[in-house]
Amino acid sequence: MRKLFLICVNLCCLCFILSFTSCRGKNADSASAGKAEKITVLASVFPAYDWARNIAAGSDNVSVDLLLKDGVDLHSYQPSAKDIVKISTADIFIYVGGESDQWVSDALKNAGNENQVVINLMEVLKGFVKEEEIVEGMQADDESELEEGEAHVPELAGHERAEREFDEHVWLSLNNAIASSNEIARVLMERDEANAQIYMANLVSYVQALSSLKEAYANEFGGKTIIVCDRFPFRYLTDEFGIKYYAAFVGCSAETEASFETIAFLAKKCQELDAKAVFVTESADKKIARTVISSANRESAPIVTLDSMQSVTLKQAKKGANYLDIMRANLEALK
């Protein structure tokens, strides 16, 4: 299914080239008649921001900005009045579309911007969005009484209540990054036909880089198991490459303290699997990981960080932090 998905994505690129070459031929005169106004693109999360700035690179007609610019966690973010104004005036607004984005529908409803284009990533990736799962040994939230194999029941932003809770961390799939980049490029090319060839060239180059990294992951993994002593936002990544996992909490959990049972289970798995390392996310205090290592009598095992890109700041992005490099660093960490 994933191979078919990637083939379809590449076909989409070819279709874009053909359609926009024809479109530019018809509209070249009108496009050159006056200078296009600057297009403002606002992304709620860093990965979408970075995809957009890669697609828009080299065009003076596009300005790309990040909403959660101070490293605020998506799950706890609430927009300020200033943020609402920024959203309402953006020409293109890109957001995740999960449970944490329930505030978005009200913000857009009050925007009054009829020409605004909104990209809901979970809608774009509709057929590839995964349900959040509780695997063996994983601790559910305190308010939840779910058993292993069941899922939470949230609401997707702007939609009726869903039957299952969907994992919001869609950007941690390289296939999803490719599909999302295609959608961003499509919207930019429709909005700014005069520079469509720039966006298409950038898209082709960026998809090639993503595909190359995907191949590097695929060549490295298969049938491996990792232990994450933290929340687990990496399901899209592990599923894409056949990596099995055990973790303390689900990806969107608010829990910070693991139970004795959870610690004991993860420590036992460390021993059974002869784990050479345990993993945490970039925001972890490593307390759980240290306790698991100690309980497993594996003091020599290092604690390795996997970056879920939920706390990258705009300042870091402007200093060079980018999606591809972070995903490459995750590959090296997994190795």
C-alpha positions in Angstrom: 0.0 0.0 0.0 2.8 2.4 0.9 4.6 1.7 -2.4 1.4 2.4 -4.3 1.0 5.6 -2.3 4.5 6.8 -3.3 3.9 6.0 -6.9 0.7 8.0 -6.8 2.6 10.9 -5.3 5.2 10.8 -8.1 2.4 10.7 -10.7 0.9 13.7 -9.0 4.1 15.6 -9.5 4.0 14.8 -13.3 0.4 15.9 -13.5 1.3 19.2 -11.8 4.0 19.8 -14.4 1.7 19.2 -17.3 -1.3 21.1 -16.0 0.6 24.1 -14.9 2.8 24.3 -18.0 -0.5 24.5 -19.9 -2.0 27.0 -17.4 1.0 29.3 -17.6 0.8 29.3 -21.4 -2.8 30.7 -21.2 -2.2 33.2 -18.4 1.3 34.4 -18.9 0.2 37.8 -20.3 -2.3 38.5 -17.5 0.2 37.4 -14.9 2.9 39.7 -16.2 0.5 42.6 -16.4 1.1 43.5 -12.7 3.3 42.4 -9.9 1.6 39.8 -7.7 0.9 40.7 -4.1 3.0 38.9 -1.4 1.3 35.6 -0.4 1.4 35.0 3.3 1.7 31.3 4.4 1.2 30.5 8.1 1.8 27.0 9.5 0.8 26.0 13.0 3.7 23.5 13.5 7.3 23.4 12.5 7.3 20.5 10.0 4.6 22.1 7.9 6.4 25.5 8.1 9.6 23.8 6.9 7.8 22.0 4.0 6.3 25.3 2.9 9.5 27.3 3.0 11.2 24.6 1.0 8.5 24.7 -1.7 8.5 28.6 -1.7 12.3 29.0 -1.8 13.4 31.4 -4.4 10.1 33.2 -4.8 9.9 36.8 -3.7 6.1 36.5 -3.7 5.8 34.3 -0.7 6.3 34.9 3.0 6.2 31.8 5.3 5.7 32.1 9.1 5.3 29.7 12.0 2.5 30.1 14.5 3.9 28.0 17.4 7.2 29.8 17.1 8.4 29.6 20.8 8.4 25.8 21.0 5.0 25.5 22.7 3.7 22.0 22.6 0.8 21.5 20.2 -1.2 19.6 22.8 -1.2 22.5 25.3 -1.3 25.5 22.9 -4.1 28.1 23.1 -4.0 31.0 20.6 -3.7 34.6 21.8 -5.7 37.4 20.3 -2.6 38.3 18.3 -2.4 34.8 17.0 -6.1 34.9 15.9 -5.4 38.1 13.9 -2.4 36.4 12.3 -4.5 33.4 11.3 -7.3 35.5 9.9 -5.0 37.6 7.7 -3.0 34.7 6.3 -3.6 33.8 2.6 -2.7 30.2 3.3 -3.1 28.6 6.7 -1.7 25.1 7.3 -2.6 23.1 10.5 -2.7 19.5 11.7 -6.4 19.0 12.2 -6.4 16.7 15.2 -7.9 16.9 18.7 -5.4 19.5 19.8 -6.6 21.8 17.0 -10.2 22.1 18.1 -9.8 25.8 18.6 -9.1 26.3 14.8 -12.7 26.0 13.6 -13.8 28.9 15.7 -10.7 31.0 14.7 -11.4 30.4 11.0 -15.2 31.0 11.4 -14.5 34.5 12.8 -11.7 35.2 10.3 -14.0 36.6 7.6 -11.2 36.0 5.0 -13.1 34.6 2.0 -10.0 34.2 -0.1 -8.0 32.3 2.5 -7.0 28.7 1.6 -6.9 26.3 4.6 -4.8 23.1 4.5 -5.9 20.6 7.1 -3.1 18.0 7.0 -5.2 15.2 8.5 -7.8 15.8 5.7 -5.1 15.8 3.1 -3.8 12.5 4.5 -7.2 11.1 5.2 -6.6 7.5 4.0 -3.3 7.3 5.9 -4.1 8.7 9.3 -3.6 6.2 12.1 -5.6 5.5 15.2 -3.7 6.1 18.4 -3.1 2.7 20.0 -2.2 1.3 23.4 0.3 -1.5 23.1 1.3 -4.1 25.7 2.7 -2.5 28.8 1.7 1.0 27.9 0.1 3.1 30.6 -3.2 4.8 29.7 -4.1 8.3 31.1 -5.5 8.4 34.6 -8.9 9.4 33.4 -9.0 6.5 30.9 -10.1 3.0 31.7 -9.0 1.6 28.3 -7.6 -1.8 28.0 -4.7 -2.8 25.7 -5.8 -2.6 22.0 -8.5 0.0 22.6 -8.3 3.7 21.7 -9.4 7.0 23.1 -12.4 8.8 21.6 -11.7 12.5 20.7 -13.0 15.0 18.2 -11.2 16.1 15.1 -11.2 19.9 14.7 -14.3 21.0 12.8 -15.8 17.5 12.6 -18.3 15.4 14.3 -17.1 13.2 17.2 -14.9 10.4 15.8 -15.2 6.8 16.7 -11.5 6.5 17.4 -8.7 8.9 18.5 -6.4 9.7 15.6 -2.7 10.1 16.1 -1.8 13.8 15.3 1.9 13.3 14.7 1.4 12.7 10.9 4.6 14.6 10.0 6.7 11.8 11.3 6.0 9.7 8.2 8.2 10.5 5.3 5.4 9.4 2.9 3.1 11.9 4.7 5.7 14.6 4.3 5.8 13.9 0.5 2.0 14.0 0.2 1.7 17.2 2.3 4.5 18.9 0.3 2.6 18.1 -2.9 -0.6 19.7 -1.5 1.3 22.8 -0.4 2.9 23.1 -3.8 -0.5 22.7 -5.5 -2.0 25.5 -3.5 0.9 27.8 -4.1 0.9 27.1 -7.8 -2.8 27.9 -8.0 -2.4 31.1 -6.0 0.7 32.3 -7.9 0.7 30.9 -11.4 3.4 33.3 -12.5 5.9 31.4 -10.3 4.4 28.0 -10.7 7.6 26.6 -12.3 9.6 27.7 -9.2 7.3 25.8 -6.9 7.3 22.8 -9.1 11.1 22.6 -9.4 11.3 23.0 -5.6 8.7 20.3 -5.1 10.5 17.8 -7.3 13.8 18.5 -5.6 12.4 18.2 -2.1 10.4 15.0 -2.9 13.7 13.5 -4.2 15.4 14.3 -0.9 12.5 12.9 1.1 12.5 9.7 -1.0 16.2 9.3 -0.6 15.9 9.5 3.1 13.0 7.1 3.1 15.2 4.6 1.2 18.0 5.1 3.8 15.5 4.2 6.6 14.2 1.2 4.7 17.6 -0.2 4.2 18.4 0.0 7.9 15.4 -1.4 9.6 12.9 -4.3 9.5 11.9 -6.5 12.4 13.7 -4.3 15.0 12.2 -3.4 18.4 12.8 -0.2 20.4 11.9 0.8 24.0 10.8 4.3 24.6 10.6 5.4 28.2 8.4 8.4 27.4 5.4 9.4 25.4 5.3 7.7 22.0 4.6 10.1 19.1 6.5 8.0 16.6 3.9 5.5 15.4 3.9 6.8 11.9 7.7 6.4 11.7 7.9 3.0 13.2 4.9 1.6 11.2 6.5 2.9 8.0 9.6 0.8 8.5 8.3 -2.2 10.3 9.8 -1.2 13.7 8.1 -2.7 16.8 8.0 -0.6 20.0 7.2 -0.6 23.7 6.6 2.7 25.4 5.4 4.2 28.6 2.6 6.4 27.3 0.6 7.1 24.1 1.8 10.0 22.0 -0.7 12.6 23.2 -0.6 11.5 26.9 -0.5 14.2 29.6 1.1 11.7 32.0 4.6 12.3 33.3 4.9 9.7 36.1 5.0 6.1 35.2 3.5 3.4 37.4 5.5 0.6 39.1 3.9 -1.8 36.6 5.0 0.3 33.6 8.5 0.6 34.9 8.7 -3.1 35.7 7.4 -4.1 32.2 9.8 -1.8 30.3 12.7 -3.0 32.5 11.8 -6.7 31.8 11.7 -5.9 28.0 15.1 -4.3 28.2 16.4 -7.6 29.7 14.5 -9.9 27.3 15.6 -7.9 24.2 19.2 -7.3 25.4 18.5 -3.6 24.7 21.6 -1.6 23.9 19.8 1.7 24.5 16.5 3.2 25.5 14.8 6.2 23.9 13.1 9.4 25.0 11.6 12.4 23.2 13.3 15.7 23.0 11.3 17.2 25.9 11.9 14.3 28.4 13.5 14.8 31.8 14.8 11.2 31.5 13.7 10.3 35.0 11.6 7.3 33.7 14.4 6.2 31.4 17.0 6.2 34.3 14.6 4.2 36.5 14.0 1.6 33.8 17.8 1.3 33.1 18.5 0.9 36.8 15.7 -1.6 37.3 16.9 -3.7 34.4 20.5 -3.6 35.7 21.7 -2.1 32.4 23.6 1.0 33.6 25.8 0.9 30.6 22.8 1.4 28.2 22.7 5.0 27.0 19.5 7.2 26.9 19.0 8.3 23.2 16.8 11.1 22.1 14.4 10.9 19.2 13.1 14.3 18.1 9.4 14.5 17.4 9.7 18.1 16.3 7.1 19.4 18.7 9.3 22.0 20.3 11.4 23.5 17.5 11.3 27.3 17.7 11.3 29.8 14.9 14.6 31.0 16.1 16.1 27.5 15.7 14.5 27.2 12.2 16.1 30.5 11.1 19.5 29.3 12.4 19.2 26.2 10.2 17.0 23.6 11.9 15.0 21.8 9.3 12.8 18.7 8.8 15.2 16.7 6.7 18.2 17.1 9.1 16.1 16.2 12.1 14.7 13.1 10.4 18.3 12.2 9.5 19.3 12.6 13.1 16.5 10.3 14.1 17.8 7.7 11.7 21.3 7.9 13.3 19.8 7.7 16.8 17.8 4.6 15.8 21.0 3.0 14.4 
